């Protein structure tokens, strides 16, 4: 098999050359990666890591000393890096989960973070720029990466991972103008010890709910006056978003088909309905707000391909969705959330509206046309 021959040859080459022999495991993993990518070109780093049975952060750690640099991994460093991200000029910000990817290209602005570094407040990275919400409690590792690209070019990025090594957020330089600032940040925030201290994040068990708890949940739901209160509500009850939807009743939440995500995006594009798109993972939420133009299905992905904004949804990974109606001071707010078969959120949509204004009839008509599940 070509893959096996390539891997054996690469391992032998590394051993003879003495490259990074201080870490034989890293050499072996790197050789496997190169062989796999030669066998299956075009694989994303996340897919390579999964095929090799390691986290993406561990895969990247095998490149330390070759093109990757481990940065200091603490909340103070993360905050400092994002406070200075504007020094890089125009960047591409990428946030993804297993089945959804959002990409925004713009000039970064200094963000405003809360005391715990979990939420962006105010005007940083907002509107036509890059809109992020941080949950830094789960962050574990940060790397600077310099890698070759096609056409003799070089890619430079800052990549952030959670404590389990799953990618949280990546920032790529858009052009060469930001290279001096990139090099300066890497030198300033480089970790003294270039060997990551791997850890595993604890998983919180779900709380059992009694009939009384369910009544309290429903009561708390209809007392909400702001859409942002929902996250606090499910945290208080110790349940998942989907579990809350199942318990709240069909007047407030009902299931729709996974294919509805394509109908929603295509119709919003045709009717020129501004929307808000949320893609999140354990440590980050990235939001796009505005119109969408070009939609396209290709190679198993459904895509929005607009200037400075891309959205990619793995078609086989979108299993079902929920239409959710939350009470708020400005009237009912309708969101449409999509999940994979394991119950992990892929993407979440709202109507784009000014604060204090009701969502449009066009948006409600679009949502109302989506195919329900029995």
C-alpha positions as CSV (number, residue, x, y, z in Angstrom):
1,X,0.0,0.0,0.0
2,X,1.3,3.4,-1.0
3,X,0.5,5.0,2.4
4,X,2.6,2.3,4.3
5,X,5.5,2.6,2.0
6,X,5.6,6.3,2.2
7,X,5.4,6.2,6.0
8,X,8.2,3.7,6.3
9,X,10.4,5.7,4.0
10,X,9.8,8.9,5.9
11,X,10.5,7.3,9.2
12,X,13.8,6.0,7.9
13,X,14.7,9.4,6.5
14,X,14.0,11.1,9.8
15,X,16.1,8.5,11.7
16,X,19.1,8.8,9.3
17,X,19.0,12.6,9.2
18,X,18.8,13.0,13.0
19,X,16.0,15.5,12.7
20,X,14.4,16.2,16.1
21,X,15.5,12.8,17.5
22,X,15.1,14.1,21.0
23,X,11.4,13.5,20.5
24,X,10.9,10.2,18.6
25,X,7.2,10.2,19.2
26,X,6.9,13.6,17.5
27,X,9.0,12.4,14.6
28,X,6.9,9.3,14.1
29,X,3.6,11.3,14.3
30,X,4.9,13.8,11.8
31,X,6.0,11.1,9.4
32,X,2.5,9.5,9.6
33,X,0.9,12.9,8.9
34,X,3.1,13.6,5.8
35,X,2.4,10.1,4.5
36,X,-1.3,10.4,5.0
37,X,-1.5,13.8,3.3
38,X,0.5,12.4,0.4
39,X,-2.0,9.6,0.1
40,X,-5.1,11.8,0.6
41,X,-4.2,15.3,-0.4
42,X,-6.6,18.1,0.6
43,X,-7.4,16.7,4.0
44,X,-7.9,19.4,6.7
45,X,-5.8,19.3,9.8
46,X,-8.9,18.2,11.9
47,X,-9.5,15.3,9.6
48,X,-5.8,14.3,9.6
49,X,-5.8,14.3,13.4
50,X,-8.9,12.1,13.6
51,X,-7.6,9.6,11.1
52,X,-4.3,9.3,13.1
53,X,-6.2,9.0,16.4
54,X,-4.8,12.2,18.1
55,X,-6.0,15.6,18.9
56,X,-5.3,18.4,16.5
57,X,-3.1,20.1,19.1
58,X,-1.0,17.0,19.5
59,X,-0.6,16.8,15.7
60,X,0.5,20.4,15.7
61,X,2.9,19.8,18.6
62,X,4.7,17.3,16.4
63,X,5.7,20.3,14.3
64,X,7.3,22.2,17.1
65,X,10.8,23.2,16.0
66,X,9.8,22.7,12.3
67,X,7.1,25.3,11.8
68,X,5.1,25.5,15.0
69,X,5.9,27.4,18.2
70,X,4.2,26.8,21.5
71,X,3.0,30.0,23.0
72,X,2.3,30.6,26.7
73,X,-1.0,29.1,27.5
74,X,-2.8,31.2,30.1
75,X,-5.8,33.5,30.1
76,X,-3.5,36.6,30.5
77,X,-1.6,35.6,27.3
78,X,-4.8,34.9,25.4
79,X,-6.2,38.3,26.3
80,X,-3.0,40.1,25.4
81,X,-2.8,38.4,22.0
82,X,-6.4,39.4,21.1
83,X,-5.9,42.9,22.4
84,X,-3.0,43.2,19.9
85,X,-4.5,41.3,17.1
86,X,-5.1,44.5,15.2
87,X,-1.4,44.9,14.8
88,X,-1.6,42.0,12.2
89,X,-3.8,44.1,9.9
90,X,-6.2,42.2,7.7
91,X,-6.8,38.7,9.0
92,X,-9.0,35.7,8.4
93,X,-10.7,34.5,11.6
94,X,-11.9,30.8,11.6
95,X,-14.1,29.1,14.2
96,X,-15.4,25.6,13.7
97,X,-16.9,22.6,15.2
98,X,-17.1,19.1,13.8
99,X,-19.7,20.0,11.1
100,X,-19.7,23.7,10.8
101,X,-17.0,26.3,9.8
102,X,-17.3,30.1,9.8
103,X,-14.6,32.3,8.3
104,X,-14.5,36.1,8.4
105,X,-11.8,38.3,6.7
106,X,-11.4,41.8,8.1
107,X,-9.1,44.1,10.2
108,X,-9.3,43.1,13.8
109,X,-10.2,45.7,16.4
110,X,-9.1,45.5,20.1
111,X,-11.9,43.6,21.9
112,X,-13.5,44.2,25.2
113,X,-13.5,41.2,27.5
114,X,-15.2,40.6,30.8
115,X,-13.2,39.9,33.9
116,X,-13.0,36.2,33.2
117,X,-12.2,36.5,29.6
118,X,-15.3,34.6,28.5
119,X,-17.4,37.2,26.7
120,X,-16.7,40.0,24.3
121,X,-18.6,43.2,25.3
122,X,-19.2,46.4,23.4
123,X,-17.9,47.3,20.0
124,X,-14.7,45.3,19.4
125,X,-14.7,43.0,16.3
126,X,-18.4,43.9,15.7
127,X,-20.7,44.5,12.8
128,X,-18.8,44.5,9.5
129,X,-15.7,43.3,11.3
130,X,-15.0,40.1,13.2
131,X,-17.5,39.4,16.0
132,X,-16.3,36.9,18.7
133,X,-17.5,35.7,22.1
134,X,-14.8,34.1,24.2
135,X,-15.2,31.3,26.7
136,X,-11.6,31.1,27.9
137,X,-12.2,28.8,30.9
138,X,-11.9,25.9,28.5
139,X,-8.7,27.1,26.6
140,X,-5.6,25.0,27.0
141,X,-3.0,25.6,24.3
142,X,-1.9,28.2,21.8
143,X,0.5,27.9,18.8
144,X,2.1,30.1,16.2
145,X,2.4,28.3,12.9
146,X,4.4,29.0,9.8
147,X,3.7,26.6,7.0
148,X,4.2,26.4,3.2
149,X,1.3,27.0,0.9
150,X,0.8,26.5,-2.8
151,X,2.5,28.8,-5.2
152,X,5.6,29.1,-3.1
153,X,3.8,31.2,-0.5
154,X,3.9,30.9,3.3
155,X,1.0,30.7,5.7
156,X,1.2,32.3,9.1
157,X,-1.4,31.7,11.8
158,X,-2.1,31.8,15.5
159,X,-4.1,28.8,16.6
160,X,-5.9,28.2,19.9
161,X,-7.1,24.9,21.4
162,X,-9.1,23.7,24.4
163,X,-7.8,21.5,27.1
164,X,-8.6,18.4,25.1
165,X,-6.6,19.7,22.1
166,X,-9.6,20.5,20.0
167,X,-9.4,23.6,17.8
168,X,-11.2,26.7,19.3
169,X,-10.1,29.5,16.9
170,X,-7.5,30.2,14.2
171,X,-6.3,33.5,12.9
172,X,-4.5,33.7,9.6
173,X,-2.5,36.6,8.2
174,X,-4.2,37.8,5.0
175,X,-1.1,39.3,3.4
176,X,2.6,39.9,4.0
177,X,2.1,43.3,5.7
178,X,1.4,41.7,9.0
179,X,4.6,39.5,9.1
180,X,6.8,41.8,11.2
181,X,4.0,42.2,13.8
182,X,3.4,38.4,13.7
183,X,7.1,37.7,14.4
184,X,7.1,40.2,17.2
185,X,4.1,38.6,18.9
186,X,5.6,35.1,18.6
187,X,8.9,36.3,20.1
188,X,7.1,38.0,22.9
189,X,4.7,35.2,23.9
190,X,6.8,32.1,23.1
191,X,6.6,29.6,25.9
192,X,9.9,28.9,27.7
193,X,9.3,25.2,27.6
194,X,8.4,24.0,24.1
195,X,6.8,20.7,25.3
196,X,3.1,21.0,26.0
197,X,1.8,19.7,29.4
198,X,-1.2,17.7,28.1
199,X,-4.3,17.6,30.3
200,X,-7.9,16.4,29.9
201,X,-10.8,18.6,30.7
202,X,-13.4,17.3,33.2
203,X,-16.9,16.6,31.9
204,X,-19.8,17.8,34.0
205,X,-22.5,15.2,34.4
206,X,-26.1,16.2,33.5
207,X,-28.4,16.8,36.4
208,X,-31.6,14.6,36.7
209,X,-34.8,16.6,36.5
210,X,-37.9,16.0,38.5
211,X,-41.4,17.1,37.5
212,X,-41.0,20.1,39.8
213,X,-37.8,21.1,38.0
214,X,-39.6,20.9,34.6
215,X,-42.4,23.1,35.9
216,X,-39.7,25.6,37.1
217,X,-38.0,25.4,33.8
218,X,-41.1,26.3,31.9
219,X,-42.0,29.1,34.3
220,X,-38.5,30.5,34.0
221,X,-38.7,30.3,30.2
222,X,-41.7,32.5,29.9
223,X,-40.3,35.0,32.4
224,X,-37.3,35.7,30.1
225,X,-37.0,39.3,28.8
226,X,-33.8,38.9,26.9
227,X,-32.5,36.2,24.5
228,X,-29.2,36.1,26.4
229,X,-30.9,34.8,29.5
230,X,-31.4,31.4,27.9
231,X,-27.8,30.3,28.5
232,X,-28.0,31.2,32.1
233,X,-31.3,29.3,32.4
234,X,-29.9,26.0,31.1
235,X,-26.8,26.4,33.1
236,X,-28.9,26.8,36.3
237,X,-30.8,23.6,35.4
238,X,-27.7,21.7,34.3
239,X,-29.2,20.6,31.0
240,X,-28.4,20.8,27.3
241,X,-30.1,23.2,24.9
242,X,-31.9,20.3,23.1
243,X,-33.1,18.9,26.4
244,X,-34.6,22.3,27.3
245,X,-36.3,22.4,23.9
246,X,-37.8,18.9,24.4
247,X,-39.2,19.9,27.8
248,X,-40.5,23.4,27.1
249,X,-43.4,22.4,24.8
250,X,-44.0,22.7,21.0
251,X,-45.5,26.3,21.3
252,X,-42.0,27.4,22.1
253,X,-39.8,24.9,20.3
254,X,-40.3,22.3,17.6
255,X,-38.1,20.0,15.5
256,X,-37.4,20.5,11.8
257,X,-35.4,18.5,9.2
258,X,-31.7,18.8,8.8
259,X,-32.1,19.7,5.1
260,X,-34.0,22.8,6.2
261,X,-30.7,24.6,6.8
262,X,-30.1,24.7,3.0
263,X,-33.7,26.0,2.4
264,X,-33.2,28.7,5.1
265,X,-30.0,30.0,3.6
266,X,-31.2,29.9,0.0
267,X,-34.4,31.6,0.8
268,X,-32.7,34.3,3.0
269,X,-30.4,35.0,0.1
270,X,-33.2,35.3,-2.5
271,X,-35.4,37.5,-0.2
272,X,-32.4,39.6,0.9
273,X,-33.2,38.9,4.5
274,X,-30.3,39.9,6.8
275,X,-29.4,37.1,9.2
276,X,-27.1,36.4,12.1
277,X,-25.0,33.2,11.9
278,X,-23.5,31.7,15.0
279,X,-20.9,28.9,14.9
280,X,-19.5,27.8,18.3
281,X,-17.4,25.2,20.0
282,X,-16.2,24.7,23.6
283,X,-14.3,28.0,23.8
284,X,-15.5,30.4,21.1
285,X,-18.6,31.7,19.3
286,X,-18.1,33.6,16.0
287,X,-21.0,35.6,14.6
288,X,-21.7,36.9,11.2
289,X,-24.4,39.5,10.8
290,X,-25.7,40.7,7.5
291,X,-26.9,39.6,4.0
292,X,-25.8,36.5,2.3
293,X,-25.4,36.2,-1.5
294,X,-23.8,33.0,-3.0
295,X,-24.8,29.6,-1.8
296,X,-23.4,26.4,-3.2
297,X,-23.4,22.7,-2.4
298,X,-20.1,21.0,-3.3
299,X,-18.2,17.8,-2.2
300,X,-20.5,17.0,0.7
301,X,-20.6,20.6,2.1
302,X,-23.3,23.3,1.8
303,X,-21.5,26.7,1.6
304,X,-22.0,30.4,1.7
305,X,-19.2,31.9,-0.4
306,X,-19.4,35.7,-0.1
307,X,-16.7,38.4,-0.1
308,X,-15.0,38.3,3.3
309,X,-17.5,35.8,4.7
310,X,-17.7,32.0,4.3
311,X,-19.9,29.4,6.0
312,X,-19.3,25.7,5.4
313,X,-21.8,23.0,6.7
314,X,-21.1,19.3,6.3
315,X,-24.3,18.0,4.8
316,X,-24.1,14.6,6.4
317,X,-23.4,16.2,9.8
318,X,-26.6,18.2,10.0
319,X,-29.1,15.7,11.4
320,X,-32.0,17.9,12.5
321,X,-32.9,21.4,13.7
322,X,-35.1,23.3,16.1
323,X,-37.3,26.4,15.6
324,X,-37.2,28.2,19.0
325,X,-39.4,31.1,20.0
326,X,-38.1,33.0,23.1
327,X,-39.9,35.8,24.8
328,X,-38.2,39.2,25.0
329,X,-39.1,42.8,25.7
330,X,-39.2,43.6,22.0
331,X,-41.5,40.6,21.2
332,X,-40.9,37.0,20.4
333,X,-37.4,36.2,19.0
334,X,-37.2,33.3,16.7
335,X,-34.0,31.3,16.2
336,X,-33.3,28.2,14.1
337,X,-30.6,25.9,15.5
338,X,-29.2,22.8,13.8
339,X,-27.6,19.7,15.5
340,X,-25.7,16.6,14.5
341,X,-26.9,13.1,15.4
342,X,-24.9,13.2,18.7
343,X,-26.8,16.4,19.8
344,X,-23.9,18.8,19.2
345,X,-24.9,22.2,17.8
346,X,-23.6,22.8,14.3
347,X,-25.0,26.3,13.6
348,X,-27.6,28.8,15.0
349,X,-29.5,31.5,13.1
350,X,-31.4,34.6,14.0
351,X,-32.9,37.4,12.1
352,X,-30.6,40.4,11.9
353,X,-32.4,43.3,13.7
354,X,-31.6,46.5,15.4
355,X,-31.7,46.4,19.2
356,X,-35.2,46.8,20.6
357,X,-36.8,46.2,17.2
358,X,-39.0,43.2,16.3
359,X,-37.8,40.6,13.8
360,X,-39.2,40.9,10.3
361,X,-42.3,39.2,8.9
362,X,-40.0,38.0,6.1
363,X,-37.9,36.1,8.6
364,X,-40.9,34.6,10.3
365,X,-42.3,33.5,7.0
366,X,-39.0,31.9,6.1
367,X,-38.9,30.0,9.4
368,X,-42.5,29.0,9.1
369,X,-41.9,27.4,5.7
370,X,-39.2,25.0,7.0
371,X,-40.2,21.3,7.0
372,X,-41.2,20.0,10.4
373,X,-40.3,16.6,11.8
374,X,-43.2,14.5,13.3
